[in-house]
Amino acid sequence: MTDDGEIRVLMDGPDTPRAPGGRAWRRRGAALAAVLMLGLLAVVGVAIRDRGNRQAATPEPSAVAPTGAASSAPALAERRTELPPRLDPDATTTKPLSGNPIQRARLLLQRYAGLNREQPVYALAEDNAWRRIDVARILPVTDRDGNPQPALDVGSLSADGRRAAFAQRDEVLIVDLASAGVRRVPVPGFNENVLWLGDRVVVHQENRTYLIAADGQPVEVPGPGRDVVVTETGTGAGMTRLSIDAEHRPVLRPSTAAGPGADRRVDGVGNLVTWESPGWQRGSVIARAALVATGTVERPTAPPTYRLVLVDTASATAHFAPDAGTVPLDGAQLLGWYDANTLLLCVEMRRVVVYDLTTGEPAQVTTIIGERAWLSVADRH
């Protein structure tokens, strides 16, 4: 949102297919999925597994290696950051949050052990000590069709690292990490994913979007919640949405509090099949992961590829980030910006890397020990 209160909104065309990058993002439009399936079967004889979209990407159980399995990705150069080199909340030093609140979390972590299995959520404090969030029972959730997904979303941790939100059936849990308090906000229905916009929480359902204000009151708002972009400040009444239109290109639609404006097509990229992550905005640039068709969306010649899309909202132009090919990014979780020229990703649910947008080269920051895991990371500034 601009200083004068303008709300920039990127709107969907017909139901956009979703991929494994983000829970709500994970639901493909049935028609487009069928086209892709038939096209690939006819051309290359491969089947595409369904890749829906609840905060960009829940892997299928078959895609997850057993406990202790080594990463198949090649070794990378290492980069020292404020994060520890190993993420292992199962160590004996982990304490319950209820008796050991923290002022701020660097990240949240929830291990994968089957989508129907309840798993604790851990918070990494600024001193790199772990806390187990025990002040509320955080259950796996499903969409209206019964498809299970984890409670931890990539947008669950607020940018300031002080609060955590979790979508649950008929409610949203908001945990204050400093007081170890929990607030239950009634939001009837199948709540699929959440993300923070400053003090507000966006809640996505299949056909509805709610905005929980700082006072805790949920209000239904128009447009798909899965496409709301996480902005640096998240203040005011505005929000940004980034979607894919019927021609498989991003569309920018400026709006004000009074209502939507005219569509602005984003030039520079096309052939987008689905988003694989939420969008993260820094300055005027939105970063979002996408699946991009090989050939065309209607006539694919090979499975789609995972690419990072950078959209300049000021000029309504976009380009793909360079990819040095050092590590396979398919299914990677885009965690947000690390700095002005670097993104933070989790590869194979096991390795956190920084991704240089100038060279396309990743460098390893930390490794998840034991079972693979989902993450949600606070802003560094």
C-alpha positions in Angstrom: 0.0 0.0 0.0 1.3 3.5 -0.9 1.5 6.4 1.6 -1.7 7.9 0.2 -3.7 4.8 1.0 -3.7 3.1 -2.4 -4.1 -0.6 -2.2 -2.3 -2.6 -5.0 -4.2 -5.8 -5.7 -3.2 -8.5 -8.2 -6.3 -10.5 -9.0 -7.0 -14.0 -10.2 -8.7 -14.8 -13.4 -10.6 -18.1 -13.4 -9.7 -20.5 -10.6 -5.9 -20.7 -10.6 -4.3 -24.1 -10.1 -2.3 -24.4 -7.0 0.9 -26.2 -6.3 2.7 -27.8 -3.3 4.2 -24.6 -2.2 1.5 -23.3 0.1 -1.5 -25.2 1.5 -4.2 -23.0 0.0 -2.1 -22.6 -3.1 -2.2 -26.3 -3.4 -5.5 -26.7 -5.1 -5.4 -27.0 -8.8 -8.3 -25.9 -10.9 -9.7 -29.1 -12.2 -10.0 -28.1 -15.8 -6.5 -26.9 -16.1 -5.1 -29.9 -14.2 -6.9 -32.1 -16.7 -5.4 -30.3 -19.7 -1.9 -30.6 -18.2 -2.4 -34.2 -17.4 -3.7 -35.1 -20.9 -1.1 -33.0 -22.6 1.8 -34.6 -20.7 0.5 -38.1 -21.1 0.2 -37.6 -24.9 3.5 -35.8 -25.4 6.0 -37.3 -22.9 4.1 -40.1 -21.2 4.4 -38.8 -17.7 1.7 -38.1 -15.2 1.6 -34.9 -13.1 0.9 -35.4 -9.5 -1.7 -32.9 -8.1 0.1 -30.0 -6.6 -2.4 -27.8 -4.8 -1.8 -24.6 -2.8 -2.0 -24.1 0.9 0.8 -21.8 1.7 2.9 -23.0 -0.9 3.7 -26.6 -0.7 2.7 -29.6 1.2 4.6 -32.5 -0.2 3.0 -35.9 -0.7 4.0 -38.5 1.8 5.8 -40.4 -1.0 7.9 -37.3 -1.7 9.3 -37.2 1.9 12.4 -39.2 2.7 12.4 -41.3 5.9 13.8 -40.1 9.1 17.5 -39.4 8.9 17.7 -39.7 5.1 20.4 -37.6 3.5 19.5 -34.8 1.2 19.9 -35.6 -2.4 20.9 -32.0 -3.2 24.6 -31.3 -3.9 26.9 -29.7 -1.3 26.7 -25.9 -1.2 29.0 -23.1 -0.1 28.0 -22.1 3.5 27.1 -18.6 4.7 27.1 -17.7 8.3 24.0 -15.8 9.6 22.3 -15.2 12.8 20.7 -18.7 12.5 22.5 -21.7 14.1 24.1 -24.1 11.6 21.7 -26.9 12.7 18.0 -26.7 13.5 17.2 -29.4 16.1 14.4 -28.6 18.5 14.3 -32.2 19.8 17.4 -31.6 21.9 17.0 -32.0 25.6 17.4 -28.3 26.2 14.0 -27.5 24.6 11.7 -25.8 27.1 7.9 -25.3 27.1 6.8 -21.8 26.2 4.2 -21.7 29.0 6.9 -21.3 31.6 9.6 -19.8 29.5 8.1 -17.0 27.2 10.4 -15.2 24.7 10.4 -11.7 23.4 10.9 -12.7 19.8 11.3 -15.8 17.7 13.6 -16.0 14.7 11.5 -18.8 13.2 8.9 -21.5 13.8 9.3 -25.1 13.0 7.0 -28.1 12.7 8.2 -31.5 11.7 6.6 -33.7 9.0 5.4 -37.1 10.3 2.4 -37.6 8.1 -0.2 -35.0 7.4 -2.8 -36.5 9.7 -0.5 -36.7 12.7 -0.4 -34.0 15.3 3.1 -32.5 15.7 4.3 -29.8 18.1 5.4 -26.4 16.8 8.7 -25.0 18.1 9.9 -21.4 18.3 13.6 -20.5 18.0 14.4 -17.6 20.3 16.9 -14.8 19.5 19.5 -16.6 21.7 18.9 -19.7 19.5 17.3 -21.6 22.3 14.1 -23.6 21.5 10.6 -23.4 23.0 7.8 -25.8 22.4 4.5 -24.0 22.0 2.4 -25.8 24.6 -0.1 -23.1 25.4 -2.7 -24.5 23.0 -3.3 -27.7 21.2 -2.4 -27.1 17.5 -4.1 -29.7 15.3 -3.7 -30.6 11.7 -6.4 -29.1 9.5 -8.2 -30.1 6.3 -10.0 -28.3 3.5 -13.7 -28.9 2.9 -12.8 -32.0 0.8 -10.9 -33.6 3.7 -7.4 -33.0 2.3 -5.1 -32.8 5.3 -2.4 -30.2 5.8 -0.1 -29.0 8.6 -1.1 -26.3 11.0 2.1 -24.3 10.5 2.0 -21.9 7.5 4.9 -20.1 6.0 3.1 -16.9 7.1 2.3 -18.1 10.6 5.0 -16.0 12.4 4.5 -12.3 12.4 7.2 -10.1 10.8 8.3 -8.9 14.2 8.6 -12.4 15.5 6.4 -11.7 18.5 3.2 -13.6 17.6 2.2 -16.8 15.8 -1.1 -17.6 14.1 -2.5 -21.0 13.2 -5.5 -21.9 11.1 -7.8 -24.3 12.8 -11.3 -25.6 12.0 -13.8 -22.8 12.9 -11.1 -20.7 14.6 -7.7 -19.1 14.4 -5.2 -19.4 17.3 -3.0 -16.4 18.0 -0.2 -17.0 20.4 1.7 -14.1 22.0 5.2 -15.4 22.5 6.2 -12.8 25.0 3.3 -13.5 27.4 2.7 -17.1 26.4 -0.9 -16.1 26.1 -3.3 -17.5 23.4 -6.3 -15.9 21.8 -9.0 -18.0 20.0 -10.7 -16.0 17.2 -13.9 -17.6 16.0 -13.8 -17.9 12.2 -16.4 -20.4 11.1 -15.4 -22.9 8.4 -12.5 -24.7 6.9 -9.7 -22.3 7.6 -6.8 -23.4 5.4 -3.9 -20.9 5.8 -3.0 -17.6 7.5 -0.4 -14.9 7.1 0.3 -11.6 8.9 0.0 -8.1 7.6 1.5 -6.0 10.4 -1.0 -6.5 13.2 -3.6 -8.1 11.0 -4.1 -11.7 10.1 -5.4 -12.8 6.7 -7.3 -16.1 6.8 -7.9 -18.1 3.6 -10.8 -20.5 3.0 -11.7 -22.1 -0.3 -14.3 -19.5 -1.2 -13.8 -16.8 1.5 -11.2 -14.5 2.9 -11.2 -13.0 6.4 -9.1 -10.2 7.8 -8.6 -10.3 11.6 -7.9 -6.8 12.8 -5.6 -5.9 15.7 -8.7 -5.8 18.0 -9.4 -9.5 17.1 -12.5 -9.0 15.1 -12.7 -11.0 11.8 -14.2 -9.2 8.8 -14.9 -10.9 5.4 -13.1 -9.2 2.5 -13.3 -9.8 -1.2 -10.7 -11.7 -3.2 -8.7 -14.9 -2.6 -6.7 -14.9 0.6 -4.1 -17.2 -0.9 -2.9 -14.4 -3.1 -2.4 -11.7 -0.5 1.2 -10.6 -0.5 3.2 -10.2 2.7 4.4 -6.5 2.8 7.2 -5.0 4.8 4.9 -2.9 7.0 1.4 -4.4 6.6 -0.1 -1.2 8.0 -3.4 0.5 7.1 -6.4 -0.9 5.5 -4.7 -2.1 2.3 -3.3 -5.3 1.0 -1.6 -6.6 -2.2 -2.7 -9.6 -4.2 -0.7 -11.3 -6.9 -2.5 -13.8 -9.1 -2.5 -15.4 -12.6 -5.0 -14.4 -15.3 -6.7 -16.5 -17.9 -3.7 -15.9 -20.2 -1.3 -17.3 -17.6 0.3 -13.9 -16.8 0.4 -11.9 -13.6 -2.1 -9.0 -13.4 -1.8 -5.9 -11.3 -5.0 -4.2 -10.1 -4.6 -1.0 -8.2 -7.4 -0.4 -5.6 -8.2 2.1 -2.9 -10.3 1.6 0.2 -13.2 2.8 -2.0 -12.9 -0.1 -4.3 -10.9 -1.8 -7.1 -9.4 0.2 -10.0 -8.6 -0.9 -13.5 -6.5 -4.0 -14.2 -2.8 -3.6 -15.1 -1.3 -6.5 -16.9 2.2 -7.3 -15.8 4.6 -7.7 -18.8 7.7 -9.8 -19.0 6.7 -13.3 -17.9 4.1 -15.8 -19.0 3.2 -19.5 -19.2 2.5 -19.5 -15.4 0.7 -22.6 -14.3 0.3 -21.9 -10.6 1.9 -20.2 -7.7 4.1 -22.3 -5.4 4.3 -19.9 -2.5 2.8 -16.7 -1.1 4.3 -13.5 -2.4 6.8 -11.4 -0.4 7.2 -7.7 -1.1 10.2 -5.6 -0.3 10.1 -2.0 -1.6 8.3 -2.2 -4.9 9.3 -5.7 -5.7 7.2 -8.9 -5.0 9.0 -12.2 -5.0 6.9 -15.3 -5.6 7.6 -18.9 -6.6 5.7 -20.4 -9.6 5.5 -23.4 -11.8 6.1 -22.4 -15.4 4.9 -24.5 -18.3 7.4 -26.1 -20.7 5.9 -25.5 -24.1 2.6 -23.9 -23.3 0.1 -24.5 -20.4 -2.4 -26.0 -22.8 0.2 -28.0 -24.8 3.1 -28.9 -22.4 6.1 -30.7 -23.8 7.6 -31.7 -20.4 6.7 -31.2 -16.7 6.5 -27.6 -15.5 9.6 -26.0 -13.9 9.9 -24.2 -10.6 11.0 -20.5 -11.1 11.2 -17.5 -8.9 9.2 -14.5 -10.3 10.1 -10.9 -9.4 7.3 -8.4 -10.0 8.0 -4.7 -10.0 4.7 -3.1 -8.9 5.8 0.4 -9.8 6.4 -0.4 -13.5 4.0 -3.5 -13.8 6.9 -5.5 -15.2 8.3 -8.9 -14.2 11.2 -11.2 -14.8 12.4 -14.6 -13.7 15.3 -14.7 -11.2 18.4 -16.2 -12.7 19.0 -19.9 -11.8 22.6 -21.2 -11.8 21.2 -24.8 -11.5 23.4 -25.5 -8.5 20.6 -27.1 -6.6 17.1 -28.4 -7.7 14.5 -26.0 -6.4 11.4 -27.9 -7.2 9.1 -27.8 -4.2 11.3 -25.4 -2.3 9.6 -23.3 0.3 10.1 -19.5 -0.3 10.4 -18.1 3.2 10.8 -14.4 2.3 13.5 -11.8 1.7 16.9 -12.1 3.5 18.1 -8.7 2.3 17.6 -6.4 -0.6 19.2 -8.8 -3.2 18.7 -12.2 -1.5 15.8 -14.5 -0.9 15.5 -17.2 1.8 14.3 -20.7 0.8 14.0 -24.1 2.4 15.0 -26.9 0.0 13.7 -30.4 0.3 12.2 -29.4 3.7 15.7 -29.9 5.1 18.2 -27.2 4.1 17.7 -23.4 4.4 19.6 -21.4 1.8 20.0 -17.8 0.8 19.5 -17.2 -2.9 21.4 -14.5 -4.7 19.1 -12.7 -7.2 22.1 -11.4 -9.2 23.8 -14.7 -9.8 21.1 -17.3 -9.1 23.6 -19.1 -6.7 22.4 -20.5 -3.4 24.5 -20.7 -0.2 23.6 -23.0 2.7 22.6 -21.3 6.0 21.4 -24.1 8.2 20.3 -27.8 8.1 17.2 -29.3 9.7 18.2 -32.3 11.7 16.0 -35.4 11.9 12.6 -35.4 10.3 12.0 -32.9 7.6 10.0 -29.8 8.6 8.0 -26.7 7.6 9.3 -23.3 8.6 8.0 -19.8 9.1 10.6 -17.1 9.5 10.5 -13.6 11.0 11.7 -10.5 9.2 15.3 -9.6 10.0 14.8 -5.8 10.2 
